[in-house]
């Protein structure tokens, strides 16, 4: 409605202005043509007047009324149509403007108006022809219908109204047809609820902005549905993981209460404390996972990635599987020291847990990326499980045996952290064992020397 009113009003204003100019131009052209005809008639008659001889004007279609009037207002000569009527006008052109056009509406014309052209003879002709008495020639004709009536204005006005109404109707139809898909999209979006996210908006044909909007809306609904399903699955898995230590605590406490003579209280408390510690670890991992996944990025600072890896290797407990570090260069990255340290610690601890004899860690820069590779010589990860291990609470059978108290959130947290830093974490191919590769955007030039370090020997 708003677009229709605006377009209709604009067309009405613009076409009214154009129509007024057209009417004015037509009227001026008609008046100019009539005036030109009467001036030619006056010139023809004036050229035939001689001293002492004033011939009657010849009949002409250019001017219906012709009169020669003296300075006293008396009609000296006229054609048949102008005989017996007073002078056509009282206008007396001055010496400096001897030819004038006027419009008069005399009483004898029956309410119609005349276009009259008045000529004043120059001084020489007045002296020669009329003994210096001023004389005037009046030529007049009835106003043409284009000037006398309002047919032209009415016609142009009707055309303006019709064109404005047509433009408004066209705008209504075009905009309505254009916005119809948008209305359908809005109605479908309103029907989408939290319990049913499978609805998709209708996509109109073509590749215009509305079709692109519909496809974008469907892409958004796809992502929203996947996100909601992922959240629901995460909540379900988290609830399942939390039920195990809570259930163990309940059983241990019930045994201690119901069988006080058979269950040692200290042993029961120790078991309950162990279950509580596992519950606390799971909750901490849950908080860390949700914080990394949904919180704003931490403040980043320049970090020497090789130094960070060396610190984490040195911080691991001694006496375990040896870790061999090779730093081909020392790339600088922008990141959170705490978050990246947790990623490296998790990868190193996992590699050491699954390795049989050694863990190899390399730091290098490939193009514009800093790369850290952590490889063990254990059983490895099958290709079909290389993406599953990054899903929340997913734990492979070997991991459950080697780390029964784990929550299955370490690798998901590590991948989310790398992605939050603009990088990636994947399981790469390796001849033996599992090889985790961290890639982060390099922030500056690297040193060209190679270092090596060891831990746990």
N, C-alpha and C positions, 0 to 999 in steps of 0.2 A: 504493500500500500504506500509506503514512504517513497520508494523509487518511482512508483506510478505518479504520485502527486508531484514529485519534483520534476520529472520529465514533462508531464502535462503542463505544469506552470512555466517551465522554461520554453517549451514550444509556443505556448500562448503569448508570452512576452516577446519572444524573438519574432514570431510570425506577425504579431500585431505591429511591431515596429516596421518590419519589411512591408506589410500590407499598407501601412500609412504612407510609406515612401512611394509605393507603387501607385496608390490613389493620387497622391500629390503630383507625381510625375505625369500620369495620364491626363489629369485636369490641366496642368500647365501646358502640356503638348497640344491638347485640344484648343485651349484658349489662344495659344501662340499661332496655331494654324488659322483660326478664325480671324485673329487680328491681322495676320499677314494678308489674307484674302481681302479684308476691308481696306487695308492700306493701299493695296494695288488698285482697288476700285477708285479710291479717292484720288490717287495719283493720275489715273487715266482721265477722270472727269476734270481735274484741275488743269491738266495739260491742254484741254480743248477750249478752255475759257479764253476769250479775247476781249480787248477793250471795247465796251459797248455791246458785247455779244456774249450772253451766257446760255449755252445750249442746255437743254434738259438732259439729265443723265440717262444713259442707255440702260435698258433692263439688264441685270446681271444676277447670277446665282450667288455671287460672293457676298453681296450686301442687300438686304431686303429694303432698307430705308436709307435714302440719301437726301440731305438737305444742305442748302447754302444759306447761312444765317449772317445778318449784318450785326454791327455793334449794338444796335438797339433791341436785339432779340427777335427781329422779324425774319420770317422765312422768305428769302428772295427767290429761291428756286428749289424744286424737289422732284423726285420721281412720283409716279402715280400712287404708290403705296404710302408715301410720306406726306401726300397732300392733305390739307385740312387738319393736320395735327400740329400741336405746338412743337417747338424745337425739342429734339431728342434729349438734350441735356443742357444745363446751364454752365457747364465747364468751359472756361475760356483759357486755352493753353497760353502760357507766357511766351515772350520772345525767345528765351533761352531753352524752351522745351516745347517746340511747336506741334509735336505729335504725341497725343496721350490716349491711353485706353482706360475706359471706365465701365462700370456696370450700373445700370439704372433700372428702376422698376416703376415706370410711369403709370398713372391711374388708368389710362385708356387701353393698357395692354392686357387687361383681364387678369391681373395678378402675376403675369409672367414677367421675367426680367430680360433686359436686352444687353448685349455687348456692344458698346459704342466706341468708335474711334474718332477723335476730334483732331482736325488739322487747322492750324492758323497759318494764313498766308504770310510769307516773309515781307519785309518792308518794301522791297522793290516791286514785288507783284502787287501789293496793296496800293502803292502809289500809282502804278501803271493801270491797273484794272479797275480800282474802286476809288480813285481820287483820294488816296491816303486814309480811307475809312476802313478799319479792321473788319475783315470777313472771315468766316469759319465754315469749314465743311464737316458735316457730321455723317458718318456711315454707321448704320446699326443693323443688327440681326438678332433674332430670338436666340436665347441661350440653347445650345445643343442639350439633348437629354442627359449626356454624360456630366454636364455642369449644372443643369437645372434640377435634376432629380438625384436621389440618393441610391440609385440602383447599383452604382459602382461600389459605394461603401458597403451596402448590404451584401453584395456578392463577395467582395473580398473578406468581409467579416465572417460570412458563412463558411468560406473556404478555410479561413484561419481556425474557426472552431472545429470544423471537420478534421483538419490536419492535426490539431492538438489532441482531439479525442482519439483519432487513429493512433497517434504516437503513444498516448497513455494506454490504450488498449493493447497495443503491441508490446509495450513494456511490461504490462501486467501478465500477458501470456508468456513472454520470453523469460522474465524473471521467475514467474511461477513455475514454469517448466524446468528452469535451471535449479531452483531451490527445492523442487519436489524430491530429488534424491537425498538432499540434505535433511529434509523432513523425515524421510524414511530411515535415514541413518540415525537421526536423533531418537526416533521412536524405538528402534531396535536397541540403541545404547541404553535407553531407559529400562528396557525389559531385562537387560543383563543384570543378574543379581549375584550376590556373593556365593550362593549355593549352586548357581548354574552359570558357569562362565563359558559354556560351549557355543553360545550364540555368536553369530558373525553378521556384520552389517552387509546389506546388499551392495554390490559393486556395479555401478552403471558402466555401459560400454564406453570405449574410447580411452583417451589418455589425457583428458583435461584435468584441471585442478581438483574438481570434485571427485573424479575417479581416483586420482592419486590420494586424495584425502580418505576415501573409503578403503583403499588398499592399506594405507598407513594405519587407519583405525583397526583394521583386521590384524595387522602385524602387532599392534599394541595389545589387542585382546589376546593374541596368541602368547605373547610374552607374559601378559598378566596371568593367563591361565596356567602357564608353566610355573610362574613364580608362586602362585597360590598353592598349586599342587606340591611344589617343592617344599613350601613352608609346612603344609599339612603333613607331608611325609617326614620332614625333619622333626616336627613336634611328636609324631607317632614314634619315630625311632628314639628320640630323646626320652620320651616317657618309658619306652621299653628298657632303655639302658639304665634309667634311674630306678626302675622297679627292682632290678636284681640286687643292688646293695641294700636298698630299703627292705626288701623281702628277707635278705639274709640277716639284717639287724633284728627284724621282728622275730624270726625263728630263734635266733640266739638269746634274745631277751625272754621270750616265752619259755624256752628250755630252762633258763636260769631261775625263772619264777615258779614254774610248775614242778621242777625236779631239783630242789635246792640241795638235797642230799647226794644226788648223783652228778651234778654239774658243779665244777669248781668255779667260784665267782670270779676269781682273778683271770682264769682262762677265758671265761665268757666275756669279761670286759675287754680283754685283749682282742678277742675275735670281733667284738662290736667296734672297737677302735679301728681295727683294720678295715672293716666295712665302711666306717665313717670316712676314713682317709680316702678310700676308693670313690665314695660318693662325692667327697670334696674335690677330688681330682677331676671327676667327670663334670661337675658344675663349673670348675675353673676353665676347662676346655670348652664347655658350651659358651661361657661368657666371652672367651677369647675368640671363638669362631664367629659369634654374632657381632662382636665388636669390629672384627676385621671385615666382615661381609657387608655391614650396613653403616658403620660409623664413618665420619669424615676422615680423610687421610691425615696421618700424623705429620708434624712439621719435619721436612726433610733437610738433611745436611750432607755436605760432601763426606764420603767415607772411602777409605782405602780398602777395597774388597779383600785383597790378600791379607792385610792386617786383621781384618775381621775374622777371616777363616782361621788364621793362625791362633788368634785368641780363643776361638771355640775349640780348636783341636787341643790347645794346651789346657783348657778348662775341663776336659773330660777326665773321668777317673782313670788313674794309672793301673796298669796290670792287666788290661784287657787285650782285645785284638789290636795289633799295631795299625796305626794310620799313617800312610805316607803321603806327604803333601808336596806337590810340585807347582810352583808359581812361575809360569812362563813370563808374566808381566804383572804389573800392579795397577790394574784399572781403578779409576775413581767413579763412584756411583753416587747419586743423590737418593737418600733414603733415611728411614728411621733405624737407628742402631739397635734399639731394643727389638723391633719386629724382625729385622733381618737376622739378628743373632739367634732369635728363636727358630727361624727357618733352618739356619745352618746347624744348630744344635740338634734339632729333630732329625734332619737327614743323617748327620753323623752318628747319632745314637741308634737309629734304625739300621744303618749300614753295619755298625759294629755288632748289633744284636744278631743280624742274619749272616754275617761273614763267617767263613770257616778258618781262614788263616790271615787275611789282610784286607785293608780298605785303602783304596787309592783315591786321592782328592787332587784335582787340577784346577788352577785358576788361569784364565787366558782371556784375550779380547779378540773377538771375531767381528770385523767391520766396526759398527757402532755399538756393539753389545759386549758387555762383560759376561763371561761364562764361567760357572763353577760346576764341575762334574764330580759326583760322589758315586764310586763304584765299589761293590763288594764282590766276593767270590763265593757267595752262597747259592741257594737253589734258584734264585731269580724269580721273575714275575712273568707269567704267560702273557702272550700278546692280547688275549681277550680280557685280561684283568688289569691292563695298564691304565685304563681310564676309571675302572671301578674303584681302585684304591684311593682315588681322590674324592669319592663320595662320602658324605658324613656317615659315620658309624659302620662303614664297610671294613671288615677285617678278614683277611685271608686265613686259611686254616693254619699255615705255618706261623703267622703272626699271633694267632690265639694261643698256640702252644708255647711260643717263646716269650710272650708278654700277656699273660692272662688278665692282668689288671688294666690293660689299655682301653681307651675309649673309642678308638677309631676316628679321632678328630685331628690328629697331628698332621697328616698329609693334606686334608682339606684346608686346614688353617694355613699351612705353608703355601699352598697354591693360591689361595685368596690374597695372602700377603704379597706374593710376587706379582700378581695381576694388579693389585692396588699400587704397586711401584712401577707399573707400565711394562712389566716383564712377563715371564712365564716359567712354569715348572712342569716338566714332562718326564716320562720314563722312556729312555732311549734304548736302541738296540745295543747289545754287548755280547761278546763271545761267551762270557760266563757271568753268572750272578746278575744283580740288578744294578742299573746305572741311571741315577737321577741327575738331570741337567737343569740348572737354574740359569736363566738369561735375564739380564737387567740392562737398561739403557746406560751406556757409558757417558760420564759427564765431562771427561777431559782426556788429555793425552796420557800415555802410560810409559812407565820406565821400560827400558829394553833389556833388563837383566833377568836372570832366572834364579829362583831360590828354592830350597828344599827344606822340609822340616819333618820331624817324626814325633809320634806320641804313642805311648802305651807299649814301648818296646821292653 
